Amino acid sequence: QPVLTQSSSASASLGSSVKLTCTLSSGHSTHIIAWHQQQPGKAPRYLMKFERSGSYNKGSGVPDRFSGSRYGADRYLTISNLQSEDEADYYCETWDSNTQVFGGGTKLTVL
Amino acid sequence: ELHLVESGGGLVQPGGSLRLSCAASGFTFSTFWMSWVRQAPGKGLEWVANIRQDGSDKYYVGSVKGRFTISRDNAKNSLYLQMNSLRAEDTAVYYCARVAYGSDIHTDVWGQGTTVTVSS
């Protein structure tokens, strides 16, 4: 079963950019992943998924400031022009044999 | 607009039972896989169970196998989670989630969650 590794925390200044990383375990580098945002005290919200082609597809209403990229087993979520409401936990998700796997999450602090 | 609304959470003693419900609206419920995901206090997201569109296939995380049962009623646009033999470590917010199942399988809609507390 794949393992998704995320840094536990990240921080960046208001108005700047930040790049969060989700790393797929060995042997699973081609798995599809999705990113979700969870603001404090709220339910998770779907942000985007990476397609097999390498492109990403965002959910409805997700601002243009959010973008995705990848390199090898790494999947990145980049947030530009950081806003205070971007302070949240960010989780990546993948699937394998009809079971769902989440990364441990990255807590993003906007300074 | 897409909506998933959970209900049925509460305080239950260890060894007790609880049934969670999730009411879906705004989409054709019967055409989607569905799942339950939980989040213990201060912890990350943990997948619990999922179910195929017609209910014919069900999958569980190891820690709940034999204790929890996922089911659905497509006529009522509803998803359920029957939880038996509850333990303190089952204490969590439980989220209902829609699964976009295909070549790029992923969760694309979340409910607001319902809280389950297992304590004496």
gemmi code that builds the backbone of each chain (N, CA, C; Angstrom):
import gemmi

chains = {
    "A": [
        ("GLN", (0.839, -1.192, 0.000), (0.000, 0.000, 0.000), (0.884, 1.257, 0.000)),
        ("PRO", (0.507, 2.272, -0.774), (1.341, 3.481, -0.829), (1.329, 4.249, 0.478)),
        ("VAL", (2.429, 4.967, 0.703), (2.536, 5.884, 1.837), (2.765, 7.285, 1.256)),
        ("LEU", (2.052, 8.252, 1.792), (2.201, 9.643, 1.374), (2.901, 10.410, 2.483)),
        ("THR", (4.008, 11.054, 2.147), (4.787, 11.776, 3.146), (4.674, 13.280, 2.926)),
        ("GLN", (4.284, 13.971, 3.986), (4.186, 15.429, 3.959), (4.967, 16.016, 5.124)),
        ("SER", (5.532, 17.184, 4.938), (6.147, 17.896, 6.045), (5.060, 18.285, 7.027)),
        ("SER", (5.369, 18.272, 8.306), (4.335, 18.548, 9.303), (3.926, 20.011, 9.330)),
        ("SER", (4.836, 20.897, 8.967), (4.493, 22.312, 9.030), (5.228, 23.109, 7.964)),
        ("ALA", (4.661, 24.268, 7.661), (5.270, 25.216, 6.730), (4.770, 26.606, 7.104)),
        ("SER", (5.535, 27.607, 6.732), (5.098, 28.969, 6.994), (5.588, 29.879, 5.883)),
        ("ALA", (4.849, 30.951, 5.657), (5.217, 31.929, 4.644), (4.484, 33.222, 4.963)),
        ("SER", (4.974, 34.292, 4.408), (4.408, 35.611, 4.709), (3.205, 35.930, 3.839)),
        ("LEU", (2.360, 36.750, 4.376), (1.197, 37.242, 3.647), (1.643, 37.849, 2.313)),
        ("GLY", (0.988, 37.457, 1.237), (1.323, 37.981, -0.079), (2.424, 37.233, -0.812)),
        ("SER", (3.116, 36.348, -0.119), (4.194, 35.584, -0.761), (3.637, 34.268, -1.304)),
        ("SER", (4.543, 33.382, -1.737), (4.146, 32.070, -2.258), (4.745, 30.974, -1.405)),
        ("VAL", (4.073, 29.825, -1.410), (4.580, 28.663, -0.683), (4.307, 27.424, -1.516)),
        ("LYS", (5.224, 26.449, -1.421), (5.090, 25.207, -2.172), (5.081, 24.050, -1.185)),
        ("LEU", (3.972, 23.333, -1.118), (3.838, 22.185, -0.225), (4.101, 20.913, -1.020)),
        ("THR", (4.698, 19.934, -0.342), (5.103, 18.712, -1.030), (4.417, 17.479, -0.447)),
        ("CYS", (4.041, 16.590, -1.328), (3.512, 15.278, -0.970), (4.329, 14.254, -1.764)),
        ("THR", (4.999, 13.343, -1.061), (5.869, 12.377, -1.726), (5.276, 10.971, -1.664)),
        ("LEU", (5.135, 10.362, -2.821), (4.646, 8.989, -2.919), (5.775, 8.011, -2.622)),
        ("SER", (5.435, 6.935, -1.938), (6.446, 5.932, -1.582), (6.937, 5.179, -2.813)),
        ("SER", (8.080, 4.527, -2.641), (8.711, 3.782, -3.726), (7.752, 2.751, -4.324)),
        ("GLY", (7.729, 2.721, -5.652), (6.850, 1.783, -6.342), (5.460, 2.327, -6.609)),
        ("HIS", (5.188, 3.525, -6.125), (3.855, 4.112, -6.297), (3.925, 5.517, -6.903)),
        ("SER", (5.014, 5.821, -7.562), (5.249, 7.193, -8.021), (4.301, 7.652, -9.112)),
        ("THR", (3.571, 6.727, -9.730), (2.631, 7.132, -10.783), (1.194, 7.215, -10.274)),
        ("HIS", (0.981, 6.995, -8.990), (-0.375, 7.057, -8.439), (-0.966, 8.455, -8.562)),
        ("ILE", (-2.270, 8.483, -8.749), (-3.005, 9.738, -8.743), (-3.089, 10.256, -7.312)),
        ("ILE", (-2.919, 11.563, -7.133), (-3.166, 12.129, -5.818), (-4.092, 13.335, -5.929)),
        ("ALA", (-4.746, 13.633, -4.827), (-5.587, 14.823, -4.721), (-5.135, 15.625, -3.509)),
        ("TRP", (-5.376, 16.930, -3.553), (-5.073, 17.815, -2.427), (-6.378, 18.321, -1.806)),
        ("HIS", (-6.373, 18.394, -0.461), (-7.527, 18.911, 0.270), (-7.045, 19.931, 1.287)),
        ("GLN", (-7.873, 20.928, 1.507), (-7.589, 21.977, 2.493), (-8.554, 21.855, 3.662)),
        ("GLN", (-8.057, 22.012, 4.866), (-8.930, 22.019, 6.038), (-8.607, 23.242, 6.884)),
        ("GLN", (-9.454, 24.235, 6.810), (-9.300, 25.428, 7.631), (-9.661, 25.082, 9.076)),
        ("PRO", (-9.142, 25.836, 10.026), (-9.380, 25.530, 11.445), (-10.863, 25.397, 11.788)),
        ("GLY", (-11.218, 24.285, 12.400), (-12.583, 24.056, 12.842), (-13.576, 23.710, 11.748)),
        ("LYS", (-13.081, 23.521, 10.526), (-13.987, 23.235, 9.409), (-13.732, 21.852, 8.823)),
        ("ALA", (-14.646, 21.434, 7.961), (-14.479, 20.177, 7.246), (-13.442, 20.345, 6.136)),
        ("PRO", (-12.867, 19.251, 5.682), (-11.952, 19.350, 4.538), (-12.685, 19.854, 3.303)),
        ("ARG", (-11.903, 20.411, 2.391), (-12.417, 20.900, 1.117), (-11.502, 20.402, 0.019)),
        ("TYR", (-12.075, 19.849, -1.023), (-11.301, 19.355, -2.160), (-10.721, 20.535, -2.948)),
        ("LEU", (-9.417, 20.466, -3.237), (-8.767, 21.515, -4.011), (-8.496, 21.107, -5.456)),
        ("MET", (-7.795, 19.981, -5.632), (-7.413, 19.577, -6.973), (-6.953, 18.131, -6.995)),
        ("LYS", (-6.923, 17.580, -8.213), (-6.365, 16.256, -8.405), (-5.375, 16.306, -9.558)),
        ("PHE", (-4.388, 15.412, -9.485), (-3.430, 15.275, -10.564), (-3.891, 14.169, -11.484)),
        ("GLU", (-3.922, 14.433, -12.767), (-4.331, 13.436, -13.741), (-3.111, 12.638, -14.191)),
        ("ARG", (-3.361, 11.492, -14.798), (-2.263, 10.624, -15.237), (-1.392, 11.310, -16.279)),
        ("SER", (-1.976, 12.273, -16.978), (-1.224, 12.999, -17.998), (-0.173, 13.917, -17.372)),
        ("GLY", (-0.308, 14.164, -16.055), (0.616, 15.071, -15.393), (0.013, 16.423, -15.118)),
        ("SER", (-1.114, 16.710, -15.771), (-1.776, 17.985, -15.513), (-2.618, 17.861, -14.249)),
        ("TYR", (-3.136, 18.977, -13.796), (-3.983, 18.941, -12.613), (-5.315, 19.593, -12.945)),
        ("ASN", (-6.315, 19.222, -12.164), (-7.675, 19.694, -12.386), (-8.227, 20.185, -11.054)),
        ("LYS", (-8.592, 21.467, -10.974), (-9.048, 22.038, -9.711), (-10.542, 21.870, -9.509)),
        ("GLY", (-10.918, 21.872, -8.255), (-12.325, 21.800, -7.911), (-13.021, 23.130, -8.161)),
        ("SER", (-14.338, 23.087, -8.102), (-15.129, 24.281, -8.352), (-14.848, 25.355, -7.307)),
        ("GLY", (-14.604, 26.572, -7.773), (-14.435, 27.697, -6.866), (-13.052, 27.839, -6.258)),
        ("VAL", (-12.129, 26.964, -6.609), (-10.771, 27.069, -6.065), (-10.060, 28.224, -6.774)),
        ("PRO", (-9.535, 29.171, -6.001), (-8.922, 30.360, -6.616), (-7.745, 30.014, -7.520)),
        ("ASP", (-7.484, 30.919, -8.464), (-6.366, 30.745, -9.398), (-5.023, 30.741, -8.678)),
        ("ARG", (-5.000, 31.236, -7.449), (-3.749, 31.293, -6.677), (-3.221, 29.884, -6.355)),
        ("PHE", (-4.089, 28.907, -6.451), (-3.704, 27.527, -6.150), (-3.331, 26.819, -7.451)),
        ("SER", (-2.160, 26.199, -7.455), (-1.728, 25.461, -8.638), (-0.972, 24.209, -8.224)),
        ("GLY", (-0.802, 23.309, -9.172), (-0.129, 22.058, -8.877), (0.986, 21.776, -9.867)),
        ("SER", (1.912, 20.952, -9.440), (2.993, 20.494, -10.313), (3.529, 19.202, -9.736)),
        ("ARG", (4.416, 18.554, -10.510), (4.974, 17.304, -10.005), (6.362, 17.087, -10.575)),
        ("TYR", (7.132, 16.267, -9.841), (8.451, 15.872, -10.321), (8.761, 14.516, -9.723)),
        ("GLY", (8.812, 13.507, -10.542), (9.051, 12.158, -10.042), (7.939, 11.729, -9.113)),
        ("ALA", (8.301, 11.352, -7.894), (7.310, 10.904, -6.917), (6.730, 12.045, -6.096)),
        ("ASP", (7.191, 13.246, -6.338), (6.725, 14.408, -5.584), (5.572, 15.099, -6.299)),
        ("ARG", (4.582, 15.470, -5.514), (3.438, 16.261, -5.991), (3.411, 17.541, -5.172)),
        ("TYR", (3.288, 18.651, -5.871), (3.380, 19.940, -5.213), (2.058, 20.704, -5.294)),
        ("LEU", (1.784, 21.418, -4.214), (0.691, 22.376, -4.187), (1.329, 23.734, -3.935)),
        ("THR", (1.193, 24.628, -4.897), (1.732, 25.977, -4.743), (0.597, 26.963, -4.537)),
        ("ILE", (0.749, 27.786, -3.512), (-0.225, 28.834, -3.238), (0.485, 30.163, -3.405)),
        ("SER", (0.000, 30.967, -4.325), (0.599, 32.277, -4.589), (-0.203, 33.361, -3.900)),
        ("ASN", (0.438, 34.509, -3.703), (-0.233, 35.658, -3.090), (-1.018, 35.209, -1.842)),
        ("LEU", (-0.295, 34.641, -0.904), (-0.914, 34.058, 0.286), (-1.853, 35.027, 0.992)),
        ("GLN", (-3.015, 34.498, 1.350), (-4.003, 35.252, 2.111), (-4.150, 34.633, 3.497)),
        ("SER", (-4.705, 35.398, 4.414), (-4.863, 34.899, 5.781), (-5.737, 33.640, 5.820)),
        ("GLU", (-6.705, 33.565, 4.918), (-7.622, 32.411, 4.921), (-6.960, 31.138, 4.385)),
        ("ASP", (-5.741, 31.269, 3.877), (-5.012, 30.084, 3.410), (-4.358, 29.339, 4.566)),
        ("GLU", (-4.359, 29.950, 5.746), (-3.811, 29.268, 6.921), (-4.720, 28.086, 7.245)),
        ("ALA", (-4.171, 26.895, 7.099), (-4.976, 25.682, 7.164), (-4.060, 24.465, 7.164)),
        ("ASP", (-4.683, 23.309, 7.343), (-3.990, 22.040, 7.154), (-4.261, 21.568, 5.727)),
        ("TYR", (-3.227, 21.040, 5.107), (-3.353, 20.560, 3.726), (-2.997, 19.075, 3.687)),
        ("TYR", (-3.892, 18.294, 3.114), (-3.715, 16.841, 3.050), (-3.680, 16.372, 1.606)),
        ("CYS", (-2.807, 15.410, 1.326), (-2.863, 14.741, 0.044), (-3.486, 13.365, 0.244)),
        ("GLU", (-4.054, 12.840, -0.830), (-4.826, 11.609, -0.781), (-4.510, 10.791, -2.023)),
        ("THR", (-4.447, 9.461, -1.858), (-4.351, 8.582, -3.004), (-5.172, 7.329, -2.737)),
        ("TRP", (-5.304, 6.499, -3.742), (-6.079, 5.276, -3.638), (-5.251, 4.101, -4.161)),
        ("ASP", (-5.504, 2.948, -3.578), (-4.836, 1.735, -4.024), (-5.705, 0.540, -3.665)),
        ("SER", (-6.053, -0.257, -4.650), (-6.882, -1.444, -4.422), (-8.143, -1.103, -3.644)),
        ("ASN", (-8.807, -0.052, -4.060), (-10.077, 0.384, -3.471), (-9.963, 0.824, -2.019)),
        ("THR", (-8.778, 1.093, -1.549), (-8.598, 1.664, -0.223), (-7.972, 3.047, -0.355)),
        ("GLN", (-8.279, 3.878, 0.574), (-7.918, 5.292, 0.533), (-6.790, 5.564, 1.512)),
        ("VAL", (-5.824, 6.371, 1.081), (-4.668, 6.697, 1.917), (-4.504, 8.211, 1.980)),
        ("PHE", (-4.267, 8.730, 3.170), (-4.010, 10.156, 3.354), (-2.589, 10.369, 3.848)),
        ("GLY", (-2.001, 11.485, 3.442), (-0.754, 11.911, 4.051), (-1.044, 12.458, 5.436)),
        ("GLY", (0.011, 12.682, 6.204), (-0.154, 13.144, 7.572), (-0.590, 14.594, 7.691)),
        ("GLY", (-0.525, 15.328, 6.580), (-0.964, 16.712, 6.582), (0.160, 17.694, 6.869)),
        ("THR", (0.045, 18.870, 6.264), (0.971, 19.967, 6.510), (0.195, 21.141, 7.058)),
        ("LYS", (0.629, 21.632, 8.207), (-0.015, 22.805, 8.816), (0.679, 24.042, 8.272)),
        ("LEU", (-0.067, 24.842, 7.506), (0.476, 26.054, 6.917), (0.133, 27.261, 7.774)),
        ("THR", (1.149, 27.998, 8.164), (0.966, 29.234, 8.926), (1.300, 30.415, 8.030)),
        ("VAL", (0.385, 31.372, 7.991), (0.609, 32.587, 7.212), (1.070, 33.680, 8.175)),
        ("LEU", (2.284, 34.139, 7.971), (2.883, 35.110, 8.909), (2.459, 36.542, 8.609)),
    ],
    "B": [
        ("GLU", (-26.746, 22.612, -5.905), (-25.475, 22.599, -5.188), (-25.301, 21.254, -4.481)),
        ("LEU", (-24.065, 20.796, -4.475), (-23.762, 19.504, -3.865), (-23.775, 19.612, -2.351)),
        ("HIS", (-24.434, 18.665, -1.692), (-24.473, 18.666, -0.239), (-24.399, 17.257, 0.300)),
        ("LEU", (-23.605, 17.108, 1.374), (-23.567, 15.891, 2.161), (-23.759, 16.313, 3.614)),
        ("VAL", (-24.789, 15.786, 4.270), (-25.098, 16.187, 5.639), (-25.130, 14.955, 6.532)),
        ("GLU", (-24.170, 14.897, 7.460), (-24.078, 13.770, 8.381), (-24.921, 14.028, 9.623)),
        ("SER", (-25.332, 12.946, 10.245), (-26.056, 13.020, 11.509), (-25.856, 11.709, 12.259)),
        ("GLY", (-26.263, 11.716, 13.532), (-26.213, 10.483, 14.311), (-25.078, 10.382, 15.306)),
        ("GLY", (-24.182, 11.373, 15.307), (-23.078, 11.330, 16.259), (-23.552, 11.589, 17.679)),
        ("GLY", (-22.672, 11.360, 18.629), (-23.027, 11.603, 20.020), (-22.064, 10.940, 20.961)),
        ("LEU", (-22.447, 10.926, 22.242), (-21.640, 10.314, 23.289), (-22.132, 8.891, 23.530)),
        ("VAL", (-21.214, 7.948, 23.523), (-21.587, 6.548, 23.738), (-20.538, 5.896, 24.627)),
        ("GLN", (-20.960, 4.937, 25.415), (-20.025, 4.230, 26.301), (-19.213, 3.200, 25.523)),
        ("PRO", (-18.019, 2.900, 26.006), (-17.232, 1.830, 25.359), (-18.043, 0.538, 25.278)),
        ("GLY", (-17.961, -0.089, 24.119), (-18.737, -1.299, 23.884), (-20.101, -1.037, 23.284)),
        ("GLY", (-20.497, 0.211, 23.234), (-21.809, 0.570, 22.712), (-21.847, 0.664, 21.196)),
        ("SER", (-23.014, 1.054, 20.699), (-23.229, 1.144, 19.252), (-23.785, 2.505, 18.874)),
        ("LEU", (-23.578, 2.847, 17.616), (-24.072, 4.108, 17.076), (-24.242, 3.925, 15.579)),
        ("ARG", (-25.245, 4.582, 15.006), (-25.430, 4.529, 13.554), (-25.371, 5.938, 12.991)),
        ("LEU", (-24.414, 6.167, 12.120), (-24.293, 7.452, 11.454), (-25.039, 7.424, 10.129)),
        ("SER", (-25.595, 8.574, 9.764), (-26.268, 8.714, 8.482), (-25.681, 9.891, 7.720)),
        ("CYS", (-25.780, 9.829, 6.411), (-25.327, 10.911, 5.544), (-26.361, 11.092, 4.442)),
        ("ALA", (-26.966, 12.275, 4.397), (-27.962, 12.576, 3.373), (-27.301, 13.345, 2.240)),
        ("ALA", (-27.437, 12.836, 1.038), (-26.815, 13.456, -0.132), (-27.858, 14.194, -0.974)),
        ("SER", (-27.444, 15.300, -1.566), (-28.324, 16.035, -2.470), (-27.492, 16.794, -3.499)),
        ("GLY", (-28.133, 17.133, -4.608), (-27.452, 17.921, -5.637), (-26.707, 17.120, -6.676)),
        ("PHE", (-26.745, 15.774, -6.549), (-26.091, 14.936, -7.550), (-26.778, 13.569, -7.556)),
        ("THR", (-26.482, 12.776, -8.564), (-27.088, 11.455, -8.686), (-26.329, 10.489, -7.790)),
        ("PHE", (-26.823, 10.341, -6.586), (-26.144, 9.580, -5.529), (-25.801, 8.162, -5.975)),
        ("SER", (-26.706, 7.536, -6.682), (-26.554, 6.118, -7.028), (-25.413, 5.843, -8.003)),
        ("THR", (-24.820, 6.874, -8.571), (-23.748, 6.678, -9.556), (-22.353, 6.896, -8.964)),
        ("PHE", (-22.279, 7.132, -7.670), (-20.984, 7.413, -7.047), (-20.632, 6.416, -5.948)),
        ("TRP", (-19.353, 6.003, -5.889), (-18.814, 5.395, -4.692), (-18.907, 6.440, -3.583)),
        ("MET", (-19.011, 5.939, -2.350), (-19.026, 6.832, -1.195), (-18.092, 6.280, -0.127)),
        ("SER", (-17.611, 7.163, 0.722), (-16.737, 6.709, 1.795), (-16.996, 7.448, 3.105)),
        ("TRP", (-16.506, 6.869, 4.181), (-16.456, 7.521, 5.491), (-14.985, 7.723, 5.847)),
        ("VAL", (-14.683, 8.929, 6.315), (-13.335, 9.294, 6.742), (-13.465, 9.913, 8.129)),
        ("ARG", (-12.543, 9.602, 9.025), (-12.636, 10.167, 10.372), (-11.375, 10.942, 10.737)),
        ("GLN", (-11.536, 11.763, 11.769), (-10.420, 12.581, 12.242), (-10.480, 12.636, 13.762)),
        ("ALA", (-9.556, 11.957, 14.410), (-9.470, 11.988, 15.868), (-9.021, 13.383, 16.306)),
        ("PRO", (-9.339, 13.753, 17.530), (-8.986, 15.100, 18.021), (-7.496, 15.408, 17.836)),
        ("GLY", (-7.191, 16.497, 17.137), (-5.817, 16.920, 16.938), (-5.018, 16.079, 15.965)),
        ("LYS", (-5.664, 15.144, 15.288), (-4.955, 14.240, 14.379), (-5.356, 14.497, 12.927)),
        ("GLY", (-4.751, 13.703, 12.032), (-5.038, 13.834, 10.611), (-6.234, 13.016, 10.171)),
        ("LEU", (-6.448, 13.007, 8.870), (-7.569, 12.272, 8.300), (-7.235, 10.786, 8.184)),
        ("GLU", (-8.234, 9.954, 8.477), (-8.074, 8.499, 8.383), (-9.276, 7.924, 7.645)),
        ("TRP", (-9.023, 7.225, 6.551), (-10.089, 6.553, 5.845), (-10.651, 5.412, 6.700)),
        ("VAL", (-11.988, 5.261, 6.688), (-12.644, 4.229, 7.493), (-13.242, 3.126, 6.617)),
        ("ALA", (-14.034, 3.514, 5.616), (-14.713, 2.517, 4.791), (-15.213, 3.162, 3.510)),
        ("ASN", (-15.427, 2.337, 2.481), (-16.085, 2.847, 1.289), (-16.979, 1.774, 0.672)),
        ("ILE", (-17.846, 2.201, -0.226), (-18.860, 1.302, -0.777), (-19.102, 1.646, -2.241)),
        ("ARG", (-19.258, 0.596, -3.033), (-19.545, 0.754, -4.458), (-20.940, 1.329, -4.663)),
        ("GLN", (-21.191, 1.798, -5.882), (-22.472, 2.449, -6.184), (-23.687, 1.603, -5.803)),
        ("ASP", (-23.645, 0.318, -6.107), (-24.808, -0.536, -5.839), (-24.707, -1.276, -4.509)),
        ("GLY", (-23.681, -0.977, -3.735), (-23.506, -1.602, -2.431), (-22.910, -2.997, -2.471)),
        ("SER", (-22.518, -3.468, -3.640), (-22.045, -4.850, -3.781), (-20.622, -5.048, -3.261)),
        ("ASP", (-19.833, -3.997, -3.187), (-18.460, -4.097, -2.682), (-18.258, -3.085, -1.561)),
        ("LYS", (-17.630, -3.552, -0.505), (-17.362, -2.693, 0.652), (-15.937, -2.954, 1.128)),
        ("TYR", (-15.258, -1.913, 1.553), (-13.886, -2.033, 2.020), (-13.734, -1.273, 3.327)),
        ("TYR", (-12.895, -1.804, 4.226), (-12.731, -1.225, 5.563), (-11.256, -1.123, 5.934)),
        ("VAL", (-10.928, -0.150, 6.751), (-9.606, -0.103, 7.355), (-9.544, -1.218, 8.392)),
        ("GLY", (-8.379, -1.771, 8.591), (-8.240, -2.936, 9.447), (-8.782, -2.772, 10.858)),
        ("SER", (-8.620, -1.587, 11.432), (-8.999, -1.367, 12.833), (-10.504, -1.413, 13.072)),
        ("VAL", (-11.312, -1.352, 12.025), (-12.778, -1.367, 12.213), (-13.441, -2.608, 11.618)),
        ("LYS", (-12.663, -3.442, 10.946), (-13.234, -4.641, 10.336), (-13.896, -5.517, 11.391)),
        ("GLY", (-15.099, -5.964, 11.087), (-15.842, -6.798, 12.023), (-16.642, -6.013, 13.044)),
        ("ARG", (-16.401, -4.712, 13.149), (-17.135, -3.881, 14.106), (-18.028, -2.861, 13.404)),
        ("PHE", (-17.560, -2.320, 12.275), (-18.306, -1.292, 11.543), (-18.867, -1.890, 10.255)),
        ("THR", (-20.036, -1.387, 9.845), (-20.632, -1.804, 8.579), (-21.102, -0.578, 7.817)),
        ("ILE", (-20.615, -0.445, 6.599), (-21.055, 0.643, 5.727), (-22.191, 0.118, 4.853)),
        ("SER", (-23.188, 0.960, 4.619), (-24.296, 0.581, 3.747), (-24.877, 1.830, 3.109)),
        ("ARG", (-25.767, 1.625, 2.164), (-26.386, 2.766, 1.490), (-27.784, 2.402, 1.055)),
        ("ASP", (-28.621, 3.432, 0.895), (-29.971, 3.276, 0.363), (-30.096, 4.290, -0.764)),
        ("ASN", (-29.935, 3.827, -1.998), (-29.943, 4.750, -3.131), (-31.320, 5.382, -3.348)),
        ("ALA", (-32.368, 4.713, -2.930), (-33.713, 5.285, -3.061), (-33.893, 6.481, -2.133)),
        ("LYS", (-33.134, 6.485, -1.052), (-33.220, 7.589, -0.085), (-32.010, 8.521, -0.162)),
        ("ASN", (-31.125, 8.290, -1.142), (-29.915, 9.115, -1.282), (-29.148, 9.203, 0.033)),
        ("SER", (-29.001, 8.073, 0.669), (-28.398, 8.070, 1.998), (-27.302, 7.025, 2.152)),
        ("LEU", (-26.302, 7.397, 2.936), (-25.178, 6.533, 3.285), (-25.212, 6.329, 4.796)),
        ("TYR", (-24.805, 5.137, 5.237), (-24.841, 4.831, 6.657), (-23.526, 4.215, 7.123)),
        ("LEU", (-23.274, 4.336, 8.435), (-22.168, 3.630, 9.063), (-22.665, 3.105, 10.403)),
        ("GLN", (-22.837, 1.791, 10.488), (-23.216, 1.153, 11.743), (-21.944, 0.829, 12.499)),
        ("MET", (-21.828, 1.360, 13.699), (-20.615, 1.184, 14.496), (-20.956, 0.418, 15.764)),
        ("ASN", (-20.389, -0.752, 15.911), (-20.606, -1.591, 17.090), (-19.307, -1.761, 17.862)),
        ("SER", (-19.425, -2.239, 19.090), (-18.246, -2.495, 19.936), (-17.290, -1.310, 19.922)),
        ("LEU", (-17.848, -0.147, 20.153), (-17.044, 1.074, 20.053), (-15.988, 1.155, 21.143)),
        ("ARG", (-14.851, 1.737, 20.761), (-13.704, 1.884, 21.652), (-13.360, 3.353, 21.790)),
        ("ALA", (-12.602, 3.675, 22.810), (-12.185, 5.060, 23.011), (-11.459, 5.608, 21.785)),
        ("GLU", (-10.694, 4.761, 21.132), (-9.917, 5.211, 19.971), (-10.767, 5.458, 18.722)),
        ("ASP", (-12.062, 5.170, 18.809), (-12.983, 5.506, 17.715), (-13.498, 6.935, 17.838)),
        ("THR", (-13.161, 7.596, 18.931), (-13.573, 8.985, 19.129), (-12.993, 9.855, 18.026)),
        ("ALA", (-13.857, 10.538, 17.295), (-13.417, 11.315, 16.138), (-14.599, 12.074, 15.539)),
        ("VAL", (-14.281, 13.003, 14.658), (-15.288, 13.562, 13.760), (-15.334, 12.648, 12.542)),
        ("TYR", (-16.542, 12.228, 12.170), (-16.722, 11.328, 11.031), (-17.298, 12.111, 9.857)),
        ("TYR", (-16.596, 12.031, 8.736), (-17.010, 12.738, 7.531), (-17.504, 11.747, 6.482)),
        ("CYS", (-18.570, 12.111, 5.852), (-19.081, 11.414, 4.675), (-18.433, 12.079, 3.465)),
        ("ALA", (-18.045, 11.305, 2.464), (-17.363, 11.883, 1.312), (-17.773, 11.187, 0.026)),
        ("ARG", (-17.867, 11.964, -1.034), (-18.166, 11.408, -2.343), (-16.856, 11.059, -3.045)),
        ("VAL", (-16.863, 9.946, -3.740), (-15.672, 9.488, -4.438), (-15.894, 9.576, -5.940)),
        ("ALA", (-15.029, 10.295, -6.620), (-15.047, 10.313, -8.082), (-14.228, 9.101, -8.521)),
        ("TYR", (-14.925, 8.052, -8.947), (-14.271, 6.767, -9.229), (-14.110, 6.589, -10.718)),
        ("GLY", (-12.893, 6.436, -11.148), (-12.606, 6.237, -12.558), (-11.116, 6.062, -12.695)),
        ("SER", (-10.550, 6.566, -13.767), (-9.108, 6.436, -13.959), (-8.333, 7.326, -12.982)),
        ("ASP", (-8.982, 8.378, -12.516), (-8.333, 9.307, -11.580), (-9.141, 9.368, -10.293)),
        ("ILE", (-9.218, 8.263, -9.584), (-10.087, 8.171, -8.417), (-9.639, 9.123, -7.312)),
        ("HIS", (-10.578, 9.840, -6.731), (-10.266, 10.759, -5.646), (-11.550, 11.210, -4.977)),
        ("THR", (-11.427, 11.769, -3.783), (-12.555, 12.363, -3.074), (-12.782, 13.761, -3.612)),
        ("ASP", (-14.038, 14.094, -3.924), (-14.260, 15.437, -4.470), (-15.344, 16.235, -3.758)),
        ("VAL", (-16.033, 15.627, -2.804), (-17.032, 16.363, -2.013), (-16.988, 15.825, -0.585)),
        ("TRP", (-17.023, 16.735, 0.394), (-16.995, 16.379, 1.809), (-18.253, 16.888, 2.510)),
        ("GLY", (-18.707, 16.137, 3.494), (-19.749, 16.634, 4.374), (-19.134, 17.488, 5.471)),
        ("GLN", (-19.980, 17.986, 6.382), (-19.497, 18.878, 7.438), (-19.039, 18.103, 8.681)),
        ("GLY", (-19.371, 16.814, 8.736), (-18.910, 15.970, 9.827), (-19.887, 15.844, 10.977)),
        ("THR", (-19.787, 14.725, 11.679), (-20.556, 14.503, 12.902), (-19.603, 13.911, 13.935)),
        ("THR", (-19.732, 14.360, 15.190), (-18.773, 13.994, 16.218), (-19.234, 12.778, 17.014)),
        ("VAL", (-18.335, 11.817, 17.145), (-18.568, 10.620, 17.941), (-17.579, 10.623, 19.101)),
        ("THR", (-18.105, 10.518, 20.306), (-17.259, 10.465, 21.495), (-17.555, 9.169, 22.238)),
        ("VAL", (-16.525, 8.378, 22.427), (-16.673, 7.104, 23.139), (-15.993, 7.256, 24.495)),
        ("SER", (-16.800, 7.281, 25.520), (-16.267, 7.516, 26.861), (-17.263, 7.054, 27.909)),
        ("SER", (-16.742, 6.615, 29.038), (-17.604, 6.207, 30.152), (-17.821, 7.373, 31.112)),
    ],
}
model = gemmi.Model(1)
for chain_id, residues in chains.items():
    chain = gemmi.Chain(chain_id)
    for i, (resn, *xyz) in enumerate(residues, 1):
        res = gemmi.Residue()
        res.name, res.seqid = resn, gemmi.SeqId(i, " ")
        for name, pos in zip(("N", "CA", "C"), xyz):
            atom = gemmi.Atom()
            atom.name, atom.element = name, gemmi.Element(name[0])
            atom.pos, atom.b_iso = gemmi.Position(*pos), 0.0
            res.add_atom(atom)
        chain.add_residue(res)
    model.add_chain(chain)
structure = gemmi.Structure()
structure.add_model(model)
structure.setup_entities()
